[in-house]
Amino acid sequence: MTVVHIVLFKFKPDVDGNQTLEFVRGLKDRVPEVDTVQLGVNFNTERAKGFTHGFTMTFKDKGALDAYDKSQAHIDAVKEYIAPITEDLLIFDYEVENFSFPPPAPVTADS
């Protein structure tokens, strides 16, 4: 079952969060268990509780997420790049069925 890994960042003052997110994007190339990476800047600051940037990663299963968590690339990223510049992180992992909503339209001979 696909696993989604979400991380939200609350950076220390005067930190350019965009540079950190670009480093995170590079983890996909260094950790083969990462299937996809999406990065973004929060545009709704009223409800954000100080979290300004975030990313999602997808993995094929919990084992792949565990391998990512234990990978040297991830450990180094947290220790050297993320921990020194963040005030807080919010991490949320969940499993999803491989489905879409609404379901795709059926294929017909007229399509």
MMTF fields as JSON, N, C-alpha, C and O atoms, coordinates in Angstrom:
{
  "mmtfVersion": "1.0.0",
  "mmtfProducer": "UNKNOWN",
  "numBonds": 443,
  "numAtoms": 444,
  "numGroups": 111,
  "numChains": 1,
  "numModels": 1,
  "chainsPerModel": [1],
  "groupsPerChain": [111],
  "chainIdList": ["A"],
  "bondAtomList": [4, 2, 8, 6, 12, 10, 16, 14, 20, 18, 24, 22, 28, 26, 32, 30, 36, 34, 40, 38, 44, 42, 48, 46, 52, 50, 56, 54, 60, 58, 64, 62, 68, 66, 72, 70, 76, 74, 80, 78, 84, 82, 88, 86, 92, 90, 96, 94, 100, 98, 104, 102, 108, 106, 112, 110, 116, 114, 120, 118, 124, 122, 128, 126, 132, 130, 136, 134, 140, 138, 144, 142, 148, 146, 152, 150, 156, 154, 160, 158, 164, 162, 168, 166, 172, 170, 176, 174, 180, 178, 184, 182, 188, 186, 192, 190, 196, 194, 200, 198, 204, 202, 208, 206, 212, 210, 216, 214, 220, 218, 224, 222, 228, 226, 232, 230, 236, 234, 240, 238, 244, 242, 248, 246, 252, 250, 256, 254, 260, 258, 264, 262, 268, 266, 272, 270, 276, 274, 280, 278, 284, 282, 288, 286, 292, 290, 296, 294, 300, 298, 304, 302, 308, 306, 312, 310, 316, 314, 320, 318, 324, 322, 328, 326, 332, 330, 336, 334, 340, 338, 344, 342, 348, 346, 352, 350, 356, 354, 360, 358, 364, 362, 368, 366, 372, 370, 376, 374, 380, 378, 384, 382, 388, 386, 392, 390, 396, 394, 400, 398, 404, 402, 408, 406, 412, 410, 416, 414, 420, 418, 424, 422, 428, 426, 432, 430, 436, 434, 440, 438],
  "bondOrderList": [1, 1, 1, 1, 1, 1, 1, 1, 1, 1, 1, 1, 1, 1, 1, 1, 1, 1, 1, 1, 1, 1, 1, 1, 1, 1, 1, 1, 1, 1, 1, 1, 1, 1, 1, 1, 1, 1, 1, 1, 1, 1, 1, 1, 1, 1, 1, 1, 1, 1, 1, 1, 1, 1, 1, 1, 1, 1, 1, 1, 1, 1, 1, 1, 1, 1, 1, 1, 1, 1, 1, 1, 1, 1, 1, 1, 1, 1, 1, 1, 1, 1, 1, 1, 1, 1, 1, 1, 1, 1, 1, 1, 1, 1, 1, 1, 1, 1, 1, 1, 1, 1, 1, 1, 1, 1, 1, 1, 1, 1],
  "groupList": [{"groupName": "MET", "atomNameList": ["N", "CA", "C", "O"], "elementList": ["N", "C", "C", "O"], "formalChargeList": [0, 0, 0, 0], "bondAtomList": [1, 0, 2, 1, 3, 2], "bondOrderList": [1, 1, 2], "singleLetterCode": "M", "chemCompType": "L-PEPTIDE LINKING"}, {"groupName": "THR", "atomNameList": ["N", "CA", "C", "O"], "elementList": ["N", "C", "C", "O"], "formalChargeList": [0, 0, 0, 0], "bondAtomList": [1, 0, 2, 1, 3, 2], "bondOrderList": [1, 1, 2], "singleLetterCode": "T", "chemCompType": "L-PEPTIDE LINKING"}, {"groupName": "VAL", "atomNameList": ["N", "CA", "C", "O"], "elementList": ["N", "C", "C", "O"], "formalChargeList": [0, 0, 0, 0], "bondAtomList": [1, 0, 2, 1, 3, 2], "bondOrderList": [1, 1, 2], "singleLetterCode": "V", "chemCompType": "L-PEPTIDE LINKING"}, {"groupName": "HIS", "atomNameList": ["N", "CA", "C", "O"], "elementList": ["N", "C", "C", "O"], "formalChargeList": [0, 0, 0, 0], "bondAtomList": [1, 0, 2, 1, 3, 2], "bondOrderList": [1, 1, 2], "singleLetterCode": "H", "chemCompType": "L-PEPTIDE LINKING"}, {"groupName": "ILE", "atomNameList": ["N", "CA", "C", "O"], "elementList": ["N", "C", "C", "O"], "formalChargeList": [0, 0, 0, 0], "bondAtomList": [1, 0, 2, 1, 3, 2], "bondOrderList": [1, 1, 2], "singleLetterCode": "I", "chemCompType": "L-PEPTIDE LINKING"}, {"groupName": "LEU", "atomNameList": ["N", "CA", "C", "O"], "elementList": ["N", "C", "C", "O"], "formalChargeList": [0, 0, 0, 0], "bondAtomList": [1, 0, 2, 1, 3, 2], "bondOrderList": [1, 1, 2], "singleLetterCode": "L", "chemCompType": "L-PEPTIDE LINKING"}, {"groupName": "PHE", "atomNameList": ["N", "CA", "C", "O"], "elementList": ["N", "C", "C", "O"], "formalChargeList": [0, 0, 0, 0], "bondAtomList": [1, 0, 2, 1, 3, 2], "bondOrderList": [1, 1, 2], "singleLetterCode": "F", "chemCompType": "L-PEPTIDE LINKING"}, {"groupName": "LYS", "atomNameList": ["N", "CA", "C", "O"], "elementList": ["N", "C", "C", "O"], "formalChargeList": [0, 0, 0, 0], "bondAtomList": [1, 0, 2, 1, 3, 2], "bondOrderList": [1, 1, 2], "singleLetterCode": "K", "chemCompType": "L-PEPTIDE LINKING"}, {"groupName": "PRO", "atomNameList": ["N", "CA", "C", "O"], "elementList": ["N", "C", "C", "O"], "formalChargeList": [0, 0, 0, 0], "bondAtomList": [1, 0, 2, 1, 3, 2], "bondOrderList": [1, 1, 2], "singleLetterCode": "P", "chemCompType": "L-PEPTIDE LINKING"}, {"groupName": "ASP", "atomNameList": ["N", "CA", "C", "O"], "elementList": ["N", "C", "C", "O"], "formalChargeList": [0, 0, 0, 0], "bondAtomList": [1, 0, 2, 1, 3, 2], "bondOrderList": [1, 1, 2], "singleLetterCode": "D", "chemCompType": "L-PEPTIDE LINKING"}, {"groupName": "GLY", "atomNameList": ["N", "CA", "C", "O"], "elementList": ["N", "C", "C", "O"], "formalChargeList": [0, 0, 0, 0], "bondAtomList": [1, 0, 2, 1, 3, 2], "bondOrderList": [1, 1, 2], "singleLetterCode": "G", "chemCompType": "PEPTIDE LINKING"}, {"groupName": "ASN", "atomNameList": ["N", "CA", "C", "O"], "elementList": ["N", "C", "C", "O"], "formalChargeList": [0, 0, 0, 0], "bondAtomList": [1, 0, 2, 1, 3, 2], "bondOrderList": [1, 1, 2], "singleLetterCode": "N", "chemCompType": "L-PEPTIDE LINKING"}, {"groupName": "GLN", "atomNameList": ["N", "CA", "C", "O"], "elementList": ["N", "C", "C", "O"], "formalChargeList": [0, 0, 0, 0], "bondAtomList": [1, 0, 2, 1, 3, 2], "bondOrderList": [1, 1, 2], "singleLetterCode": "Q", "chemCompType": "L-PEPTIDE LINKING"}, {"groupName": "GLU", "atomNameList": ["N", "CA", "C", "O"], "elementList": ["N", "C", "C", "O"], "formalChargeList": [0, 0, 0, 0], "bondAtomList": [1, 0, 2, 1, 3, 2], "bondOrderList": [1, 1, 2], "singleLetterCode": "E", "chemCompType": "L-PEPTIDE LINKING"}, {"groupName": "ARG", "atomNameList": ["N", "CA", "C", "O"], "elementList": ["N", "C", "C", "O"], "formalChargeList": [0, 0, 0, 0], "bondAtomList": [1, 0, 2, 1, 3, 2], "bondOrderList": [1, 1, 2], "singleLetterCode": "R", "chemCompType": "L-PEPTIDE LINKING"}, {"groupName": "ALA", "atomNameList": ["N", "CA", "C", "O"], "elementList": ["N", "C", "C", "O"], "formalChargeList": [0, 0, 0, 0], "bondAtomList": [1, 0, 2, 1, 3, 2], "bondOrderList": [1, 1, 2], "singleLetterCode": "A", "chemCompType": "L-PEPTIDE LINKING"}, {"groupName": "TYR", "atomNameList": ["N", "CA", "C", "O"], "elementList": ["N", "C", "C", "O"], "formalChargeList": [0, 0, 0, 0], "bondAtomList": [1, 0, 2, 1, 3, 2], "bondOrderList": [1, 1, 2], "singleLetterCode": "Y", "chemCompType": "L-PEPTIDE LINKING"}, {"groupName": "SER", "atomNameList": ["N", "CA", "C", "O"], "elementList": ["N", "C", "C", "O"], "formalChargeList": [0, 0, 0, 0], "bondAtomList": [1, 0, 2, 1, 3, 2], "bondOrderList": [1, 1, 2], "singleLetterCode": "S", "chemCompType": "L-PEPTIDE LINKING"}],
  "groupTypeList": [0, 1, 2, 2, 3, 4, 2, 5, 6, 7, 6, 7, 8, 9, 2, 9, 10, 11, 12, 1, 5, 13, 6, 2, 14, 10, 5, 7, 9, 14, 2, 8, 13, 2, 9, 1, 2, 12, 5, 10, 2, 11, 6, 11, 1, 13, 14, 15, 7, 10, 6, 1, 3, 10, 6, 1, 0, 1, 6, 7, 9, 7, 10, 15, 5, 9, 15, 16, 9, 7, 17, 12, 15, 3, 4, 9, 15, 2, 7, 13, 16, 4, 15, 8, 4, 1, 13, 9, 5, 5, 4, 6, 9, 16, 13, 2, 13, 11, 6, 17, 6, 8, 8, 8, 15, 8, 2, 1, 15, 9, 17],
  "groupIdList": [1, 2, 3, 4, 5, 6, 7, 8, 9, 10, 11, 12, 13, 14, 15, 16, 17, 18, 19, 20, 21, 22, 23, 24, 25, 26, 27, 28, 29, 30, 31, 32, 33, 34, 35, 36, 37, 38, 39, 40, 41, 42, 43, 44, 45, 46, 47, 48, 49, 50, 51, 52, 53, 54, 55, 56, 57, 58, 59, 60, 61, 62, 63, 64, 65, 66, 67, 68, 69, 70, 71, 72, 73, 74, 75, 76, 77, 78, 79, 80, 81, 82, 83, 84, 85, 86, 87, 88, 89, 90, 91, 92, 93, 94, 95, 96, 97, 98, 99, 100, 101, 102, 103, 104, 105, 106, 107, 108, 109, 110, 111],
  "secStructList": [7, 3, 3, 3, 3, 3, 3, 3, 3, 3, 3, 7, 6, 6, 7, 7, 2, 2, 2, 2, 2, 2, 2, 2, 2, 2, 2, 2, 2, 2, 7, 6, 6, 7, 7, 3, 3, 3, 3, 3, 3, 7, 1, 7, 4, 4, 4, 1, 6, 6, 7, 7, 3, 3, 3, 3, 3, 3, 3, 1, 1, 2, 2, 2, 2, 2, 2, 2, 2, 2, 1, 2, 2, 2, 2, 2, 0, 0, 0, 0, 0, 0, 4, 4, 4, 3, 3, 3, 3, 3, 3, 3, 3, 3, 3, 3, 7, 1, 7, 7, 1, 1, 7, 7, 7, 7, 7, 7, 6, 6, 7],
  "xCoordList": [0.842, 0.0, 0.894, 1.862, 0.591, 1.382, 1.396, 0.38, 2.564, 2.72, 3.032, 3.876, 2.341, 2.588, 3.271, 2.817, 4.365, 5.171, 5.101, 5.573, 4.513, 4.352, 5.222, 5.221, 5.966, 6.767, 6.476, 6.589, 6.1, 5.877, 6.988, 7.406, 7.463, 8.586, 8.167, 7.406, 8.675, 8.631, 10.103, 10.794, 10.561, 11.977, 12.285, 11.411, 13.545, 14.008, 13.948, 13.991, 13.85, 13.818, 15.039, 16.127, 14.847, 15.908, 16.454, 17.536, 15.736, 16.152, 15.365, 14.152, 16.063, 15.407, 14.98, 15.784, 13.72, 13.204, 13.262, 13.315, 13.254, 13.29, 14.58, 14.559, 15.7, 16.962, 16.902, 17.387, 16.313, 16.188, 15.308, 15.618, 14.219, 13.336, 14.029, 13.791, 14.876, 15.616, 16.548, 16.732, 17.137, 17.965, 17.115, 17.539, 15.917, 15.01, 14.676, 14.633, 14.437, 14.13, 15.232, 14.946, 16.474, 17.598, 17.646, 18.338, 16.929, 16.926, 16.36, 16.746, 15.449, 14.874, 15.963, 15.892, 16.963, 18.047, 19.025, 19.721, 19.085, 20.052, 19.454, 20.192, 18.136, 17.48, 16.48, 15.411, 16.813, 15.968, 14.567, 13.672, 14.36, 13.035, 11.995, 10.795, 12.438, 11.512, 10.912, 11.636, 9.583, 8.909, 8.659, 8.992, 8.073, 7.776, 8.082, 8.086, 8.34, 8.551, 7.769, 7.857, 7.01, 6.327, 6.656, 6.6, 6.999, 7.401, 6.475, 5.911, 6.311, 5.469, 5.645, 6.178, 5.172, 5.16, 3.708, 2.843, 3.438, 2.078, 1.58, 2.244, 0.427, -0.16, -1.27, -1.798, -1.633, -2.703, -2.116, -2.252, -1.468, -0.719, -1.596, -1.106, -2.861, -3.741, -3.894, -3.95, -3.961, -4.202, -2.933, -3.0, -1.795, -0.571, 0.18, 1.061, -0.139, 0.544, 2.057, 2.82, 2.482, 3.903, 4.616, 5.78, 3.963, 4.579, 4.477, 3.388, 5.609, 5.65, 5.92, 5.51, 6.595, 6.987, 6.673, 6.554, 6.541, 6.293, 6.632, 6.844, 6.677, 6.851, 6.105, 5.829, 5.789, 5.263, 6.157, 6.658, 6.344, 7.04, 6.122, 5.354, 6.203, 5.473, 6.462, 7.534, 6.059, 6.858, 5.938, 4.732, 6.502, 5.651, 5.018, 3.958, 5.675, 5.138, 5.876, 6.777, 5.483, 6.111, 7.593, 8.401, 7.942, 9.34, 10.222, 11.351, 9.709, 10.472, 10.638, 11.706, 9.587, 9.699, 10.72, 11.517, 10.706, 11.665, 13.093, 13.998, 13.298, 14.629, 15.081, 16.247, 14.16, 14.471, 14.865, 15.871, 14.065, 14.357, 15.744, 16.405, 16.185, 17.472, 18.62, 19.773, 18.318, 19.365, 20.32, 19.919, 21.572, 22.568, 22.243, 22.499, 21.682, 21.313, 20.27, 20.367, 19.278, 18.245, 18.818, 18.547, 19.599, 20.207, 21.074, 21.001, 21.895, 22.749, 21.928, 22.261, 20.857, 20.01, 19.413, 19.423, 18.897, 18.288, 19.337, 19.124, 20.455, 21.491, 22.159, 22.342, 22.525, 23.336, 22.534, 22.981, 21.359, 20.639, 19.322, 18.975, 18.6, 17.249, 17.23, 16.687, 17.799, 17.742, 18.301, 17.695, 19.429, 19.981, 19.137, 19.314, 18.232, 17.514, 16.013, 15.287, 15.544, 14.105, 13.779, 14.508, 12.662, 12.122, 11.254, 11.212, 10.562, 9.643, 9.377, 9.465, 9.053, 8.642, 7.352, 7.123, 6.526, 5.355, 5.452, 5.481, 5.5, 5.659, 4.433, 4.006, 3.875, 2.643, 2.776, 2.996, 2.644, 2.753, 1.444, 0.851, 0.998, -0.219, -0.188, 0.529, -0.999, -1.127, -2.376, -3.381, -2.291, -3.447, -3.645, -2.692, -4.904, -5.234, -4.927, -4.976, -4.621, -4.358, -5.674, -6.1, -6.309, -7.56, -7.594, -6.801, -8.506, -8.692, -10.165, -11.024, -10.453, -11.831, -11.994, -11.201, -12.939, -13.873, -13.171, -12.111, -13.754, -13.114, -13.038, -13.888, -12.024, -11.917, -13.134, -13.753, -13.459, -14.589, -14.268, -13.124, -15.245, -14.982, -14.619, -15.098, -13.778, -13.388, -14.444, -14.809, -14.923, -15.936, -15.42, -14.393, -16.125, -15.739, -15.78, -15.066, -16.61, -16.725, -15.644, -15.511, -14.865, -13.859, -12.668, -11.73],
  "yCoordList": [-1.171, 0.0, 1.244, 1.303, 2.21, 3.433, 4.191, 4.276, 4.741, 5.543, 6.979, 7.228, 7.921, 9.346, 9.886, 9.651, 10.609, 11.19, 12.703, 13.239, 13.392, 14.844, 15.478, 15.036, 16.518, 17.268, 18.751, 19.279, 19.417, 20.86, 21.519, 21.002, 22.672, 23.371, 24.703, 25.461, 24.972, 26.307, 26.706, 26.239, 27.564, 27.932, 29.015, 29.788, 29.055, 30.136, 31.446, 31.429, 32.582, 33.871, 34.03, 33.55, 34.694, 35.011, 33.8, 33.878, 32.694, 31.512, 31.472, 31.679, 31.206, 31.048, 29.592, 28.73, 29.33, 27.969, 27.36, 26.137, 28.176, 27.645, 26.887, 25.892, 27.336, 26.621, 25.23, 24.261, 25.139, 23.839, 22.907, 21.723, 23.422, 22.57, 22.066, 20.934, 22.878, 22.409, 21.266, 20.335, 21.323, 20.22, 18.965, 17.871, 19.122, 17.985, 17.363, 16.14, 18.202, 17.687, 16.734, 15.725, 17.046, 16.216, 14.863, 13.962, 14.695, 13.393, 12.299, 11.137, 12.658, 11.655, 10.991, 9.794, 11.758, 11.209, 10.381, 9.523, 10.628, 9.923, 8.753, 7.915, 8.685, 7.607, 6.924, 7.474, 5.739, 5.097, 4.723, 4.519, 4.629, 4.264, 5.369, 5.099, 6.608, 7.731, 7.643, 7.668, 7.539, 7.485, 8.876, 9.148, 9.765, 11.12, 12.123, 11.788, 13.369, 14.483, 15.675, 16.009, 16.313, 17.564, 18.571, 18.254, 19.789, 20.838, 22.023, 22.254, 22.775, 23.953, 24.94, 24.626, 26.16, 27.243, 27.489, 27.582, 27.595, 27.801, 29.187, 30.192, 29.23, 30.511, 30.938, 32.043, 30.089, 30.4, 30.528, 29.626, 31.647, 31.796, 31.941, 31.741, 32.277, 32.437, 31.144, 31.169, 30.015, 28.73, 27.915, 26.783, 28.451, 27.661, 27.483, 26.627, 28.262, 28.171, 28.313, 27.677, 29.154, 29.427, 28.513, 28.755, 27.479, 26.587, 27.247, 27.612, 27.394, 28.158, 27.329, 27.715, 26.209, 25.378, 23.922, 23.541, 23.124, 21.713, 20.871, 21.375, 19.584, 18.65, 17.365, 17.022, 16.668, 15.316, 14.408, 14.788, 13.226, 12.169, 10.961, 10.756, 10.17, 8.909, 7.758, 7.871, 6.653, 5.429, 4.263, 4.335, 3.19, 2.061, 1.356, 0.745, 1.438, 0.776, 1.275, 2.108, 0.757, 1.173, 0.805, 1.531, -0.317, -0.735, 0.26, 0.523, 0.813, 1.809, 3.089, 3.699, 3.503, 4.681, 4.426, 5.308, 3.238, 2.895, 2.934, 3.428, 2.418, 2.455, 3.895, 4.221, 4.758, 6.177, 6.807, 7.512, 6.55, 7.122, 6.733, 7.523, 5.524, 5.022, 5.29, 4.998, 5.843, 6.076, 7.169, 8.104, 7.04, 8.039, 9.4, 10.424, 9.43, 10.709, 11.435, 12.648, 10.713, 11.325, 11.77, 12.882, 10.919, 11.255, 12.502, 13.401, 12.555, 13.726, 14.979, 16.057, 14.843, 15.998, 16.592, 17.809, 15.75, 16.24, 16.891, 17.989, 16.226, 16.713, 17.99, 18.933, 18.028, 19.124, 20.291, 21.436, 20.019, 21.071, 21.469, 22.65, 20.522, 20.818, 21.22, 22.273, 20.422, 20.706, 22.081, 22.769, 22.507, 23.8, 25.02, 26.088, 24.885, 26.072, 26.031, 26.93, 25.003, 24.91, 25.129, 24.699, 25.812, 25.947, 24.747, 24.298, 24.234, 23.128, 22.398, 22.975, 21.127, 20.295, 19.587, 19.277, 19.341, 18.492, 17.394, 17.673, 16.154, 15.016, 14.127, 13.8, 13.742, 12.954, 11.916, 12.269, 10.645, 9.546, 8.772, 8.518, 8.401, 7.596, 6.722, 6.992, 5.656, 4.749, 5.113, 5.55, 4.925, 5.176, 4.001, 3.368, 3.731, 2.767, 3.425, 4.65, 2.646, 3.192, 3.379, 2.529, 4.508, 4.837, 6.341, 7.087, 6.765, 8.198, 8.52, 7.672, 9.74, 10.163, 11.51, 12.405, 11.709, 10.676, 9.649, 9.928, 8.465, 7.442, 7.904, 8.671, 7.444, 7.841, 7.382, 6.363, 8.145, 7.787, 6.5, 6.294, 5.637, 4.391, 4.679, 5.638, 3.842, 3.96, 3.265, 2.119, 3.964, 3.393, 3.426, 4.042, 2.773, 2.754, 4.152, 4.433, 5.034, 6.399, 7.323, 8.447, 6.889, 7.757, 7.963, 8.665],
  "zCoordList": [0.0, 0.0, 0.0, 0.759, -0.819, -0.929, 0.398, 1.088, 0.745, 1.958, 1.561, 0.7, 2.198, 1.994, 3.247, 4.367, 3.041, 4.121, 3.95, 2.947, 4.926, 4.862, 5.938, 7.087, 5.561, 6.525, 6.332, 5.225, 7.424, 7.419, 8.227, 9.264, 7.739, 8.353, 8.95, 8.348, 10.137, 10.727, 10.878, 11.784, 9.99, 9.974, 10.999, 11.392, 11.423, 12.284, 11.496, 10.266, 12.198, 11.491, 10.585, 10.902, 9.483, 8.517, 7.766, 7.184, 7.768, 7.007, 5.706, 5.698, 4.607, 3.309, 3.168, 2.814, 3.446, 3.382, 2.008, 1.881, 0.97, -0.392, -0.671, -1.395, -0.114, -0.319, 0.306, -0.277, 1.481, 2.138, 1.334, 1.197, 0.804, 0.015, -1.237, -1.659, -1.834, -3.007, -2.627, -3.411, -1.438, -0.976, -0.808, -1.179, -0.25, -0.07, -1.417, -1.545, -2.422, -3.76, -4.228, -4.872, -3.911, -4.322, -3.638, -4.113, -2.531, -1.858, -2.751, -2.629, -3.645, -4.546, -5.378, -5.653, -5.777, -6.589, -5.762, -6.305, -4.461, -3.615, -2.844, -2.325, -2.762, -2.011, -2.943, -3.208, -3.441, -4.454, -3.968, -4.788, -2.666, -2.15, -2.334, -2.274, -2.557, -2.741, -4.141, -5.136, -4.214, -5.515, -6.077, -7.231, -5.268, -5.732, -4.63, -3.446, -5.048, -4.123, -4.651, -5.832, -3.779, -4.115, -3.028, -1.84, -3.437, -2.509, -2.645, -3.714, -1.573, -1.689, -0.56, 0.505, -0.834, 0.14, 0.522, -0.35, 1.802, 2.275, 1.874, 2.129, 1.257, 0.87, 1.823, 1.694, 2.774, 3.709, 5.114, 5.941, 5.368, 6.614, 7.855, 8.967, 7.705, 8.87, 9.662, 10.891, 8.961, 9.63, 9.816, 10.296, 9.454, 9.367, 10.675, 10.758, 11.697, 12.988, 12.847, 13.574, 11.905, 11.72, 10.743, 10.422, 10.264, 9.282, 7.909, 7.465, 7.248, 6.0, 4.756, 3.661, 4.899, 3.765, 4.087, 5.252, 3.049, 3.281, 2.075, 0.972, 2.314, 1.202, 1.492, 2.641, 0.418, 0.522, -0.299, -1.358, 0.2, -0.526, -0.524, 0.416, -1.568, -1.573, -1.677, -2.272, -1.078, -1.044, -1.366, -1.131, -1.901, -2.298, -1.107, -1.238, 0.077, 1.269, 2.512, 2.418, 3.673, 4.928, 4.972, 5.552, 4.363, 4.341, 3.604, 4.019, 2.514, 1.754, 2.569, 2.547, 3.29, 4.159, 5.261, 5.581, 5.839, 6.883, 6.342, 7.015, 5.133, 4.517, 4.296, 4.515, 3.862, 3.678, 5.011, 5.094, 6.063, 7.379, 7.882, 8.557, 7.556, 8.029, 7.059, 7.374, 5.885, 4.886, 5.355, 6.048, 4.974, 5.358, 4.766, 5.4, 3.561, 2.94, 3.782, 3.97, 4.29, 5.13, 6.471, 6.925, 7.098, 8.391, 8.266, 9.104, 7.218, 6.993, 6.727, 7.218, 5.952, 5.631, 6.897, 7.077, 7.768, 9.007, 9.896, 10.41, 10.075, 10.987, 10.489, 11.259, 9.211, 8.69, 8.135, 8.207, 7.583, 6.872, 7.531, 7.548, 8.061, 8.529, 10.007, 10.341, 10.885, 12.327, 12.7, 13.521, 12.133, 12.553, 12.176, 12.762, 11.22, 10.742, 11.005, 10.579, 11.698, 11.946, 13.417, 14.311, 13.638, 14.988, 15.328, 16.473, 14.313, 14.554, 13.247, 12.163, 13.37, 12.239, 12.624, 13.793, 11.642, 11.831, 10.786, 9.587, 11.234, 10.326, 10.464, 11.571, 9.318, 9.297, 8.193, 7.034, 8.539, 7.576, 7.562, 8.611, 6.368, 6.277, 5.032, 4.069, 5.087, 3.948, 3.156, 3.716, 1.85, 0.99, 0.052, -0.401, -0.221, -1.261, -2.597, -2.716, -3.567, -4.896, -5.623, -6.404, -5.352, -6.015, -6.238, -5.663, -7.065, -7.26, -7.096, -7.336, -6.689, -6.502, -7.157, -6.868, -7.994, -8.423, -9.295, -9.855, -9.414, -10.243, -11.688, -12.141, -12.418, -13.819, -14.612, -14.301, -15.629, -16.492, -17.233, -17.638, -17.417, -18.144, -19.596, -20.201, -20.121, -21.528, -22.371, -22.111, -23.369, -24.26, -25.683, -25.971, -26.552, -27.964, -28.562, -29.524, -28.004, -28.51, -27.965, -28.449, -26.973, -26.338, -27.224, -26.845]
}
